[in-house]
Amino acid sequence: MQAEANGINIHYQLTGPASAPVVMLSHCLAGTMGIWDDQIKTLEQQYQVLRYDLRGHGATSAPDNDYSMEMLASDAAALLDALEIPGAHFMGISLGGMLGQNMALLYPEKVSSLILCDTACKIPQETHQDWEERIAAARRHGMAALADGTMQRWLSPEFQKAHPDIAEKIRNMILATPVAGFAGCCRAIRNFDIKNKIGRISVPVLILVGENDPGTPVEMSQEIRDAISGAEMVTLPQAFHLSNIEAAEPFNQTITGFLAKQ
């Protein structure tokens, strides 16, 4: 389905019991709402599940300009308004976790709790040039130039070998990402730094991270945990960046246990 929100068309799906609390899911850079396929059946048993394609991804509009994390958070808030949903439990992975932190700071009345997966509260200055190089590669050669390197960070070689169908699905997401959307979101990530603000987040927070995540290592999750009072953190053994896929069963058990307490 499509909704007009914050000046763009946002592609979304809303499933599950109509009277149940809403869990809103936000995906990673170069992904789509399909990143959450392994969570849907579990969550739909007790919650309405709202997942959507971020600005510049999937079937959502992809303006060709720089994006900011505040812009991406305002997209999420505007989608809730368009659907007349007053608030939700918010779960985001990687880029989705970054905008989720901004969501909790900018629109605290809309966030009942926050689940942050394989993400960070600050992108190190020394990686800024890396992000510019990724943008340049995508604009020059298309997303195919980035697919191999991205897959190496996202899923372990062992998992890819054991689940070639899942690996192919994820690779196809990367390849189908609009270059304009990829570039816009890269700039939002490159400029992201709310380390000195996240201590103001007051809703319950759960942090999950893959033990072997090379993109946003465990130390980045520990930094968030230490900054937010009462935040819980769970490390998922052996998983890489997409811990919700590589360690789907313990991931799902952890998030449903957390949500049940809210």
Accessible surface in RSA format (square Angstrom, percent):
REM  Atomic radii and reference values for relative SASA: ProtOr
REM  Chains: A
REM  Algorithm: Lee & Richards
REM  Probe-radius: 1.40
REM  Slices: 20
REM RES _ NUM      All-atoms   Total-Side   Main-Chain    Non-polar    All polar
REM                ABS   REL    ABS   REL    ABS   REL    ABS   REL    ABS   REL
RES MET A   1   144.66  74.9 115.94  76.7  28.72  68.4 101.16  86.0  43.50  57.6
RES GLN A   2    96.38  53.9  67.29  49.2  29.09  69.3  52.69 112.2  43.69  33.1
RES ALA A   3    13.07  12.0   5.80   8.9   7.28  16.6  13.07  18.4   0.00   0.0
RES GLU A   4   148.22  85.1 126.94  96.0  21.29  50.7  41.60  80.5 106.63  87.1
RES ALA A   5     8.43   7.8   0.09   0.1   8.35  19.0   7.45  10.5   0.98   2.6
RES ASN A   6    66.88  46.1  36.87  35.6  30.01  72.3  12.33  29.7  54.56  52.7
RES GLY A   7    83.92 103.5   0.00   N/A  83.92 103.5  44.74 122.8  39.18  87.7
RES ILE A   8    16.00   9.1   7.38   5.5   8.61  20.8  14.74  10.6   1.25   3.4
RES ASN A   9    71.00  49.0  70.60  68.2   0.40   1.0   8.21  19.7  62.79  60.7
RES ILE A  10     1.33   0.8   1.33   1.0   0.00   0.0   1.33   1.0   0.00   0.0
RES HIS A  11    40.00  21.9  40.00  27.8   0.00   0.0  24.23  25.0  15.77  18.3
RES TYR A  12    14.10   6.6  14.10   8.0   0.00   0.0   1.41   1.1  12.69  15.6
RES GLN A  13    69.76  39.0  67.78  49.5   1.98   4.7  16.53  35.2  53.23  40.4
RES LEU A  14    64.79  36.1  38.22  27.3  26.58  66.8  38.22  26.8  26.58  71.5
RES THR A  15    55.83  39.7  48.83  49.5   7.00  16.7  52.30  70.2   3.53   5.3
RES GLY A  16    36.22  44.7   0.00   N/A  36.22  44.7  10.19  28.0  26.03  58.3
RES PRO A  17    57.30  41.8  43.86  40.0  13.44  48.9  56.44  46.6   0.85   5.3
RES ALA A  18    93.23  85.7  69.15 106.7  24.08  54.8  70.76  99.7  22.47  59.5
RES SER A  19   116.01  98.0  76.73 102.4  39.28  90.5  55.04 117.2  60.97  85.4
RES ALA A  20    16.46  15.1   6.37   9.8  10.08  22.9  11.19  15.8   5.27  14.0
RES PRO A  21    75.66  55.1  63.05  57.5  12.61  45.8  75.05  62.0   0.61   3.8
RES VAL A  22    12.43   8.2   8.69   7.9   3.75   9.0   8.69   7.5   3.75  10.2
RES VAL A  23     0.25   0.2   0.25   0.2   0.00   0.0   0.25   0.2   0.00   0.0
RES MET A  24     0.01   0.0   0.01   0.0   0.00   0.0   0.00   0.0   0.01   0.0
RES LEU A  25     0.21   0.1   0.00   0.0   0.21   0.5   0.00   0.0   0.21   0.6
RES SER A  26     0.00   0.0   0.00   0.0   0.00   0.0   0.00   0.0   0.00   0.0
RES HIS A  27     0.25   0.1   0.13   0.1   0.13   0.3   0.13   0.1   0.13   0.1
RES CYS A  28     1.08   0.8   1.08   1.2   0.00   0.0   1.08   2.7   0.00   0.0
RES LEU A  29    18.69  10.4  18.58  13.3   0.12   0.3  18.58  13.0   0.12   0.3
RES ALA A  30     2.61   2.4   2.61   4.0   0.00   0.0   2.61   3.7   0.00   0.0
RES GLY A  31     0.28   0.3   0.00   N/A   0.28   0.3   0.00   0.0   0.28   0.6
RES THR A  32    27.86  19.8  27.86  28.2   0.00   0.0  20.61  27.7   7.25  11.0
RES MET A  33    12.04   6.2  11.92   7.9   0.12   0.3  11.07   9.4   0.97   1.3
RES GLY A  34    12.11  14.9   0.00   N/A  12.11  14.9  11.77  32.3   0.33   0.7
RES ILE A  35     1.02   0.6   0.00   0.0   1.02   2.4   0.00   0.0   1.02   2.8
RES TRP A  36     0.46   0.2   0.46   0.2   0.00   0.0   0.42   0.2   0.04   0.1
RES ASP A  37    61.49  43.1  46.66  46.4  14.82  35.0  20.44  48.1  41.04  40.9
RES ASP A  38    58.61  41.1  41.68  41.5  16.93  40.0  12.05  28.4  46.56  46.4
RES GLN A  39     0.00   0.0   0.00   0.0   0.00   0.0   0.00   0.0   0.00   0.0
RES ILE A  40    18.24  10.4  18.24  13.6   0.00   0.0  18.24  13.1   0.00   0.0
RES LYS A  41   174.11  84.9 169.12 103.8   5.00  11.9 113.24 101.9  60.87  64.8
RES THR A  42    42.59  30.3  37.38  37.9   5.21  12.4  17.47  23.5  25.11  38.0
RES LEU A  43     0.09   0.1   0.00   0.0   0.09   0.2   0.09   0.1   0.00   0.0
RES GLU A  44    49.61  28.5  43.10  32.6   6.52  15.5  11.07  21.4  38.54  31.5
RES GLN A  45   137.38  76.8 105.81  77.3  31.57  75.2  40.26  85.7  97.11  73.7
RES GLN A  46   114.61  64.1 101.59  74.2  13.01  31.0  29.87  63.6  84.73  64.3
RES TYR A  47    18.10   8.5  18.10  10.3   0.00   0.0  11.27   8.5   6.83   8.4
RES GLN A  48    25.77  14.4  25.77  18.8   0.00   0.0   0.00   0.0  25.77  19.5
RES VAL A  49     0.79   0.5   0.31   0.3   0.47   1.1   0.31   0.3   0.47   1.3
RES LEU A  50     0.00   0.0   0.00   0.0   0.00   0.0   0.00   0.0   0.00   0.0
RES ARG A  51    29.34  12.3  29.34  15.0   0.00   0.0   1.11   1.5  28.23  17.1
RES TYR A  52     2.70   1.3   2.25   1.3   0.46   1.2   2.01   1.5   0.70   0.9
RES ASP A  53     4.44   3.1   4.25   4.2   0.20   0.5   0.00   0.0   4.44   4.4
RES LEU A  54     1.90   1.1   1.64   1.2   0.26   0.7   1.90   1.3   0.00   0.0
RES ARG A  55    18.57   7.8  15.88   8.1   2.69   6.4   0.00   0.0  18.57  11.3
RES GLY A  56     0.00   0.0   0.00   N/A   0.00   0.0   0.00   0.0   0.00   0.0
RES HIS A  57     0.08   0.0   0.06   0.0   0.01   0.0   0.08   0.1   0.00   0.0
RES GLY A  58    36.73  45.3   0.00   N/A  36.73  45.3  17.06  46.8  19.67  44.0
RES ALA A  59    56.67  52.1  33.94  52.4  22.73  51.7  44.15  62.2  12.52  33.2
RES THR A  60     7.48   5.3   0.00   0.0   7.48  17.8   0.59   0.8   6.89  10.4
RES SER A  61    35.47  30.0  23.10  30.8  12.38  28.5  24.24  51.6  11.24  15.7
RES ALA A  62    35.92  33.0  12.96  20.0  22.96  52.2  13.91  19.6  22.01  58.3
RES PRO A  63    39.88  29.1  26.99  24.6  12.89  46.9  39.22  32.4   0.66   4.1
RES ASP A  64    99.30  69.6  66.87  66.6  32.43  76.7  27.71  65.2  71.60  71.4
RES ASN A  65    71.49  49.3  58.69  56.7  12.80  30.8  44.37 106.8  27.12  26.2
RES ASP A  66    81.88  57.4  69.30  69.0  12.58  29.8  26.18  61.6  55.71  55.6
RES TYR A  67     5.82   2.7   0.00   0.0   5.82  15.2   1.21   0.9   4.61   5.7
RES SER A  68    43.03  36.4  40.78  54.4   2.26   5.2  34.58  73.6   8.45  11.8
RES MET A  69     5.62   2.9   3.58   2.4   2.04   4.9   3.58   3.0   2.04   2.7
RES GLU A  70    82.03  47.1  80.08  60.6   1.95   4.7  42.20  81.6  39.83  32.5
RES MET A  71    54.83  28.4  48.92  32.4   5.91  14.1  54.21  46.1   0.62   0.8
RES LEU A  72     2.33   1.3   1.17   0.8   1.16   2.9   1.31   0.9   1.02   2.7
RES ALA A  73     0.00   0.0   0.00   0.0   0.00   0.0   0.00   0.0   0.00   0.0
RES SER A  74    24.73  20.9  23.02  30.7   1.71   3.9  18.37  39.1   6.36   8.9
RES ASP A  75     2.72   1.9   2.72   2.7   0.00   0.0   2.68   6.3   0.04   0.0
RES ALA A  76     0.00   0.0   0.00   0.0   0.00   0.0   0.00   0.0   0.00   0.0
RES ALA A  77     3.87   3.6   3.87   6.0   0.00   0.0   3.87   5.4   0.00   0.0
RES ALA A  78    22.39  20.6  16.96  26.2   5.44  12.4  20.04  28.2   2.36   6.2
RES LEU A  79     0.00   0.0   0.00   0.0   0.00   0.0   0.00   0.0   0.00   0.0
RES LEU A  80     0.67   0.4   0.67   0.5   0.00   0.0   0.67   0.5   0.00   0.0
RES ASP A  81    82.12  57.5  66.09  65.8  16.03  37.9  30.05  70.7  52.07  51.9
RES ALA A  82    50.16  46.1  12.60  19.5  37.56  85.4  25.86  36.4  24.30  64.4
RES LEU A  83    39.84  22.2  18.24  13.0  21.60  54.3  22.82  16.0  17.02  45.8
RES GLU A  84   157.55  90.4 128.24  97.0  29.31  69.8  50.37  97.4 107.18  87.5
RES ILE A  85    15.82   9.0  13.38  10.0   2.44   5.9  14.39  10.4   1.43   3.9
RES PRO A  86   114.92  83.8  97.84  89.2  17.08  62.1 108.90  89.9   6.02  37.4
RES GLY A  87    19.83  24.5   0.00   N/A  19.83  24.5   8.19  22.5  11.64  26.1
RES ALA A  88     3.48   3.2   1.09   1.7   2.39   5.4   3.25   4.6   0.24   0.6
RES HIS A  89    20.16  11.0  20.14  14.0   0.03   0.1   7.27   7.5  12.89  15.0
RES PHE A  90     2.31   1.2   1.76   1.1   0.55   1.4   2.10   1.3   0.20   0.6
RES MET A  91     0.14   0.1   0.14   0.1   0.00   0.0   0.14   0.1   0.00   0.0
RES GLY A  92     0.00   0.0   0.00   N/A   0.00   0.0   0.00   0.0   0.00   0.0
RES ILE A  93     0.00   0.0   0.00   0.0   0.00   0.0   0.00   0.0   0.00   0.0
RES SER A  94    12.49  10.6  12.49  16.7   0.00   0.0   0.00   0.0  12.49  17.5
RES LEU A  95     0.07   0.0   0.02   0.0   0.05   0.1   0.02   0.0   0.05   0.1
RES GLY A  96     0.00   0.0   0.00   N/A   0.00   0.0   0.00   0.0   0.00   0.0
RES GLY A  97     0.00   0.0   0.00   N/A   0.00   0.0   0.00   0.0   0.00   0.0
RES MET A  98     5.40   2.8   5.40   3.6   0.00   0.0   5.40   4.6   0.00   0.0
RES LEU A  99     0.22   0.1   0.22   0.2   0.00   0.0   0.22   0.2   0.00   0.0
RES GLY A 100     0.00   0.0   0.00   N/A   0.00   0.0   0.00   0.0   0.00   0.0
RES GLN A 101     0.00   0.0   0.00   0.0   0.00   0.0   0.00   0.0   0.00   0.0
RES ASN A 102     5.35   3.7   5.35   5.2   0.00   0.0   0.00   0.0   5.35   5.2
RES MET A 103     0.64   0.3   0.64   0.4   0.00   0.0   0.64   0.5   0.00   0.0
RES ALA A 104     6.28   5.8   0.46   0.7   5.83  13.3   0.51   0.7   5.78  15.3
RES LEU A 105    33.61  18.7  10.55   7.5  23.07  58.0  12.24   8.6  21.38  57.5
RES LEU A 106    86.02  47.9  61.97  44.3  24.05  60.5  64.51  45.3  21.51  57.9
RES TYR A 107    54.52  25.5  54.52  31.0   0.00   0.0  32.88  24.7  21.64  26.7
RES PRO A 108    70.14  51.1  62.14  56.6   8.00  29.1  62.95  52.0   7.19  44.7
RES GLU A 109   126.14  72.4  89.92  68.0  36.22  86.2  74.00 143.1  52.14  42.6
RES LYS A 110    24.80  12.1  23.71  14.5   1.09   2.6   7.70   6.9  17.09  18.2
RES VAL A 111     5.29   3.5   0.38   0.3   4.91  11.8   1.06   0.9   4.23  11.5
RES SER A 112    58.34  49.3  38.42  51.3  19.93  45.9  22.65  48.2  35.69  50.0
RES SER A 113     0.01   0.0   0.00   0.0   0.01   0.0   0.01   0.0   0.00   0.0
RES LEU A 114     0.00   0.0   0.00   0.0   0.00   0.0   0.00   0.0   0.00   0.0
RES ILE A 115     0.76   0.4   0.76   0.6   0.00   0.0   0.76   0.5   0.00   0.0
RES LEU A 116     0.00   0.0   0.00   0.0   0.00   0.0   0.00   0.0   0.00   0.0
RES CYS A 117     0.00   0.0   0.00   0.0   0.00   0.0   0.00   0.0   0.00   0.0
RES ASP A 118     0.00   0.0   0.00   0.0   0.00   0.0   0.00   0.0   0.00   0.0
RES THR A 119     0.00   0.0   0.00   0.0   0.00   0.0   0.00   0.0   0.00   0.0
RES ALA A 120     0.77   0.7   0.77   1.2   0.00   0.0   0.77   1.1   0.00   0.0
RES CYS A 121     0.14   0.1   0.00   0.0   0.14   0.3   0.00   0.0   0.14   0.1
RES LYS A 122    81.21  39.6  77.50  47.6   3.71   8.8  26.52  23.9  54.69  58.3
RES ILE A 123    12.93   7.4   9.06   6.7   3.87   9.3   9.06   6.5   3.87  10.5
RES PRO A 124    33.58  24.5  30.79  28.1   2.79  10.1  33.58  27.7   0.00   0.0
RES GLN A 125   133.23  74.5 125.01  91.4   8.22  19.6  55.73 118.6  77.50  58.8
RES GLU A 126   141.30  81.1 109.28  82.7  32.01  76.2  66.94 129.5  74.36  60.7
RES THR A 127    37.17  26.4  37.17  37.7   0.00   0.0  36.97  49.7   0.20   0.3
RES HIS A 128    42.77  23.4  42.73  29.7   0.04   0.1  30.78  31.7  11.99  14.0
RES GLN A 129   111.10  62.1 107.31  78.4   3.79   9.0  48.77 103.8  62.33  47.3
RES ASP A 130    66.15  46.3  64.60  64.3   1.55   3.7  11.66  27.4  54.49  54.3
RES TRP A 131    29.33  11.8  29.33  14.2   0.00   0.0  25.29  13.5   4.04   6.5
RES GLU A 132    43.82  25.2  40.25  30.4   3.57   8.5  25.74  49.8  18.08  14.8
RES GLU A 133    98.06  56.3  91.13  68.9   6.93  16.5  36.16  69.9  61.90  50.5
RES ARG A 134    58.71  24.7  57.34  29.2   1.38   3.3  13.67  18.7  45.04  27.3
RES ILE A 135     7.53   4.3   7.53   5.6   0.00   0.0   7.53   5.4   0.00   0.0
RES ALA A 136    37.73  34.7  30.38  46.9   7.35  16.7  36.87  51.9   0.86   2.3
RES ALA A 137    23.05  21.2  22.80  35.2   0.25   0.6  22.88  32.2   0.17   0.5
RES ALA A 138     1.09   1.0   0.00   0.0   1.09   2.5   0.00   0.0   1.09   2.9
RES ARG A 139   124.35  52.2  92.52  47.2  31.82  75.8  47.97  65.6  76.37  46.3
RES ARG A 140   165.45  69.5 131.10  66.8  34.34  81.8  53.46  73.1 111.99  67.9
RES HIS A 141   118.40  64.7  89.30  62.1  29.11  74.5  64.03  66.0  54.37  63.3
RES GLY A 142    24.14  29.8   0.00   N/A  24.14  29.8  21.47  58.9   2.67   6.0
RES MET A 143     8.40   4.3   3.12   2.1   5.28  12.6   3.12   2.7   5.28   7.0
RES ALA A 144    72.12  66.3  53.50  82.6  18.62  42.4  53.88  75.9  18.23  48.3
RES ALA A 145    54.61  50.2  13.13  20.3  41.48  94.4  25.73  36.2  28.88  76.5
RES LEU A 146    22.99  12.8  19.78  14.1   3.22   8.1  22.21  15.6   0.78   2.1
RES ALA A 147     1.78   1.6   1.78   2.7   0.00   0.0   1.78   2.5   0.00   0.0
RES ASP A 148    85.59  60.0  83.86  83.5   1.73   4.1  27.16  63.9  58.42  58.3
RES GLY A 149    30.62  37.8   0.00   N/A  30.62  37.8  25.27  69.3   5.35  12.0
RES THR A 150    11.51   8.2  11.33  11.5   0.19   0.4   4.34   5.8   7.17  10.8
RES MET A 151     3.66   1.9   3.66   2.4   0.00   0.0   3.66   3.1   0.00   0.0
RES GLN A 152   124.29  69.5 114.85  83.9   9.44  22.5  41.12  87.5  83.17  63.1
RES ARG A 153    69.24  29.1  69.15  35.2   0.10   0.2  27.73  37.9  41.52  25.2
RES TRP A 154    13.84   5.6  13.84   6.7   0.00   0.0   4.22   2.3   9.62  15.6
RES LEU A 155     0.03   0.0   0.00   0.0   0.03   0.1   0.00   0.0   0.03   0.1
RES SER A 156     5.98   5.1   5.98   8.0   0.00   0.0   3.55   7.6   2.43   3.4
RES PRO A 157    87.22  63.6  79.79  72.7   7.43  27.0  83.34  68.8   3.88  24.1
RES GLU A 158   125.31  71.9 116.38  88.1   8.92  21.2  71.04 137.4  54.27  44.3
RES PHE A 159    23.92  12.0  18.39  11.4   5.54  14.4  23.54  14.3   0.39   1.1
RES GLN A 160    41.84  23.4  36.91  27.0   4.94  11.8  11.84  25.2  30.00  22.8
RES LYS A 161   180.73  88.2 155.86  95.6  24.88  59.2 108.83  98.0  71.90  76.6
RES ALA A 162    71.93  66.1  39.45  60.9  32.48  73.9  50.04  70.5  21.90  58.0
RES HIS A 163    72.31  39.5  71.46  49.7   0.85   2.2  41.92  43.2  30.40  35.4
RES PRO A 164    88.08  64.2  81.88  74.6   6.20  22.5  83.97  69.3   4.11  25.6
RES ASP A 165   100.91  70.7  88.89  88.5  12.02  28.4  46.62 109.7  54.29  54.1
RES ILE A 166    42.99  24.5  41.48  30.9   1.51   3.6  42.99  31.0   0.00   0.0
RES ALA A 167    11.63  10.7  11.15  17.2   0.48   1.1  11.39  16.0   0.24   0.6
RES GLU A 168   108.51  62.3 103.79  78.5   4.72  11.2  31.05  60.1  77.47  63.2
RES LYS A 169    76.04  37.1  70.43  43.2   5.61  13.4  57.46  51.7  18.59  19.8
RES ILE A 170     0.00   0.0   0.00   0.0   0.00   0.0   0.00   0.0   0.00   0.0
RES ARG A 171    78.42  32.9  78.42  40.0   0.00   0.0  25.46  34.8  52.96  32.1
RES ASN A 172    75.85  52.3  72.34  69.9   3.51   8.5  25.11  60.4  50.74  49.0
RES MET A 173    19.67  10.2  15.03  10.0   4.63  11.0  18.52  15.7   1.14   1.5
RES ILE A 174     0.29   0.2   0.29   0.2   0.00   0.0   0.29   0.2   0.00   0.0
RES LEU A 175    75.95  42.3  55.15  39.5  20.80  52.3  55.38  38.9  20.57  55.4
RES ALA A 176    78.76  72.4  49.12  75.8  29.63  67.4  60.11  84.7  18.65  49.4
RES THR A 177     6.99   5.0   0.85   0.9   6.14  14.6   2.07   2.8   4.92   7.4
RES PRO A 178    43.61  31.8  32.78  29.9  10.83  39.4  43.61  36.0   0.00   0.0
RES VAL A 179    44.07  29.0  38.71  35.0   5.37  12.9  38.71  33.6   5.37  14.6
RES ALA A 180    18.92  17.4  15.63  24.1   3.29   7.5  15.63  22.0   3.29   8.7
RES GLY A 181     0.00   0.0   0.00   N/A   0.00   0.0   0.00   0.0   0.00   0.0
RES PHE A 182     8.40   4.2   8.40   5.2   0.00   0.0   8.40   5.1   0.00   0.0
RES ALA A 183     2.37   2.2   2.03   3.1   0.34   0.8   2.33   3.3   0.04   0.1
RES GLY A 184     1.23   1.5   0.00   N/A   1.23   1.5   0.78   2.2   0.44   1.0
RES CYS A 185     0.00   0.0   0.00   0.0   0.00   0.0   0.00   0.0   0.00   0.0
RES CYS A 186     0.00   0.0   0.00   0.0   0.00   0.0   0.00   0.0   0.00   0.0
RES ARG A 187    54.08  22.7  54.08  27.6   0.01   0.0   4.16   5.7  49.92  30.3
RES ALA A 188     2.20   2.0   0.00   0.0   2.20   5.0   0.80   1.1   1.40   3.7
RES ILE A 189     4.75   2.7   4.75   3.5   0.00   0.0   4.75   3.4   0.00   0.0
RES ARG A 190    53.69  22.5  53.02  27.0   0.68   1.6   3.31   4.5  50.39  30.5
RES ASN A 191    89.76  61.9  62.41  60.3  27.35  65.9  30.57  73.6  59.19  57.2
RES PHE A 192     6.53   3.3   1.90   1.2   4.63  12.1   5.65   3.4   0.89   2.5
RES ASP A 193    74.83  52.4  52.90  52.6  21.93  51.9  19.85  46.7  54.98  54.8
RES ILE A 194     6.85   3.9   5.40   4.0   1.45   3.5   6.85   4.9   0.00   0.0
RES LYS A 195    85.92  41.9  79.21  48.6   6.71  16.0  35.53  32.0  50.39  53.7
RES ASN A 196   145.10 100.1 110.46 106.7  34.64  83.4  35.01  84.3 110.09 106.4
RES LYS A 197    93.61  45.7  93.61  57.4   0.00   0.0  46.18  41.6  47.43  50.5
RES ILE A 198     0.00   0.0   0.00   0.0   0.00   0.0   0.00   0.0   0.00   0.0
RES GLY A 199    49.21  60.7   0.00   N/A  49.21  60.7  23.08  63.3  26.13  58.5
RES ARG A 200   164.73  69.2 137.90  70.3  26.84  63.9  72.78  99.5  91.96  55.7
RES ILE A 201     7.81   4.4   0.30   0.2   7.50  18.1   1.94   1.4   5.87  15.9
RES SER A 202   105.82  89.4  66.64  88.9  39.18  90.3  47.52 101.2  58.30  81.7
RES VAL A 203    26.38  17.4  19.88  18.0   6.50  15.7  22.16  19.3   4.22  11.4
RES PRO A 204    63.18  46.0  51.07  46.6  12.11  44.0  62.54  51.6   0.64   4.0
RES VAL A 205     3.61   2.4   0.33   0.3   3.28   7.9   0.33   0.3   3.28   8.9
RES LEU A 206     1.49   0.8   1.49   1.1   0.00   0.0   1.49   1.0   0.00   0.0
RES ILE A 207     0.00   0.0   0.00   0.0   0.00   0.0   0.00   0.0   0.00   0.0
RES LEU A 208     0.00   0.0   0.00   0.0   0.00   0.0   0.00   0.0   0.00   0.0
RES VAL A 209     0.00   0.0   0.00   0.0   0.00   0.0   0.00   0.0   0.00   0.0
RES GLY A 210     0.00   0.0   0.00   N/A   0.00   0.0   0.00   0.0   0.00   0.0
RES GLU A 211    85.34  49.0  71.45  54.1  13.88  33.1  17.39  33.6  67.95  55.5
RES ASN A 212    71.09  49.0  57.63  55.7  13.46  32.4  18.08  43.5  53.01  51.2
RES ASP A 213     5.52   3.9   0.00   0.0   5.52  13.1   0.03   0.1   5.49   5.5
RES PRO A 214    68.16  49.7  37.44  34.1  30.72 111.7  46.07  38.0  22.09 137.3
RES GLY A 215    32.71  40.3   0.00   N/A  32.71  40.3  13.64  37.4  19.07  42.7
RES THR A 216     8.35   5.9   8.35   8.5   0.00   0.0   8.35  11.2   0.00   0.0
RES PRO A 217    45.34  33.0  45.05  41.1   0.29   1.0  45.34  37.4   0.00   0.0
RES VAL A 218    27.57  18.1  26.12  23.6   1.44   3.5  26.12  22.7   1.44   3.9
RES GLU A 219   118.47  68.0 112.11  84.8   6.36  15.1  60.94 117.9  57.53  47.0
RES MET A 220    36.64  19.0  35.73  23.6   0.90   2.1  36.58  31.1   0.06   0.1
RES SER A 221     0.00   0.0   0.00   0.0   0.00   0.0   0.00   0.0   0.00   0.0
RES GLN A 222    63.54  35.5  63.54  46.4   0.00   0.0   7.37  15.7  56.18  42.6
RES GLU A 223    56.32  32.3  48.53  36.7   7.79  18.6  23.66  45.8  32.66  26.7
RES ILE A 224     0.00   0.0   0.00   0.0   0.00   0.0   0.00   0.0   0.00   0.0
RES ARG A 225    88.52  37.2  83.09  42.4   5.43  12.9  22.71  31.0  65.81  39.9
RES ASP A 226   107.59  75.4  69.28  69.0  38.30  90.6  33.34  78.5  74.25  74.1
RES ALA A 227    36.89  33.9  15.82  24.4  21.07  47.9  25.14  35.4  11.75  31.1
RES ILE A 228     3.13   1.8   0.54   0.4   2.59   6.2   0.95   0.7   2.18   5.9
RES SER A 229   111.24  94.0  80.15 107.0  31.09  71.6  53.64 114.2  57.60  80.7
RES GLY A 230    72.04  88.8   0.00   N/A  72.04  88.8  42.87 117.6  29.17  65.3
RES ALA A 231    16.18  14.9   0.00   0.0  16.18  36.8   0.30   0.4  15.89  42.1
RES GLU A 232    69.29  39.8  63.45  48.0   5.83  13.9  33.89  65.6  35.39  28.9
RES MET A 233    39.75  20.6   8.52   5.6  31.22  74.3   8.52   7.2  31.22  41.4
RES VAL A 234    50.32  33.1  46.81  42.4   3.51   8.5  50.32  43.7   0.00   0.0
RES THR A 235    56.55  40.2  37.14  37.6  19.42  46.3  26.38  35.4  30.17  45.6
RES LEU A 236     2.90   1.6   2.90   2.1   0.00   0.0   2.90   2.0   0.00   0.0
RES PRO A 237    93.65  68.3  82.15  74.9  11.49  41.8  83.11  68.6  10.53  65.5
RES GLN A 238   132.69  74.2 130.32  95.2   2.37   5.6  33.64  71.6  99.05  75.1
RES ALA A 239     0.97   0.9   0.24   0.4   0.73   1.7   0.84   1.2   0.13   0.3
RES PHE A 240    37.19  18.6  37.19  23.0   0.00   0.0  37.19  22.6   0.00   0.0
RES HIS A 241     9.44   5.2   9.44   6.6   0.00   0.0   3.69   3.8   5.76   6.7
RES LEU A 242     0.00   0.0   0.00   0.0   0.00   0.0   0.00   0.0   0.00   0.0
RES SER A 243     0.00   0.0   0.00   0.0   0.00   0.0   0.00   0.0   0.00   0.0
RES ASN A 244     0.00   0.0   0.00   0.0   0.00   0.0   0.00   0.0   0.00   0.0
RES ILE A 245     9.04   5.1   3.64   2.7   5.40  13.0   3.64   2.6   5.40  14.7
RES GLU A 246    35.11  20.2  14.41  10.9  20.71  49.3   8.14  15.8  26.97  22.0
RES ALA A 247    12.13  11.2   6.71  10.4   5.43  12.3  12.13  17.1   0.00   0.0
RES ALA A 248    24.35  22.4  20.90  32.3   3.45   7.9  20.90  29.4   3.45   9.1
RES GLU A 249   124.14  71.3 115.78  87.6   8.35  19.9  43.83  84.8  80.31  65.6
RES PRO A 250    54.25  39.5  53.61  48.9   0.64   2.3  53.88  44.5   0.37   2.3
RES PHE A 251     0.00   0.0   0.00   0.0   0.00   0.0   0.00   0.0   0.00   0.0
RES ASN A 252    17.33  12.0  17.14  16.6   0.19   0.5   6.64  16.0  10.69  10.3
RES GLN A 253   116.02  64.9 102.66  75.0  13.36  31.8  42.35  90.1  73.66  55.9
RES THR A 254    32.23  22.9  21.49  21.8  10.74  25.6  16.50  22.2  15.72  23.8
RES ILE A 255     0.00   0.0   0.00   0.0   0.00   0.0   0.00   0.0   0.00   0.0
RES THR A 256    32.88  23.4  29.81  30.2   3.07   7.3  17.65  23.7  15.24  23.0
RES GLY A 257    37.43  46.2   0.00   N/A  37.43  46.2  34.16  93.8   3.26   7.3
RES PHE A 258     5.91   3.0   3.18   2.0   2.74   7.1   3.97   2.4   1.94   5.5
RES LEU A 259     4.12   2.3   0.10   0.1   4.02  10.1   0.10   0.1   4.02  10.8
RES ALA A 260    76.07  69.9  42.01  64.8  34.06  77.5  48.61  68.4  27.47  72.8
RES LYS A 261   136.60  66.6  99.30  60.9  37.30  88.8  78.04  70.2  58.56  62.4
RES GLN A 262    80.94  45.3  17.95  13.1  62.99 150.0  35.10  74.7  45.84  34.8
END  Absolute sums over single chains surface
CHAIN  1 A    10614.4       8264.7       2349.8       5535.5       5078.9
END  Absolute sums over all chains
TOTAL         10614.4       8264.7       2349.8       5535.5       5078.9
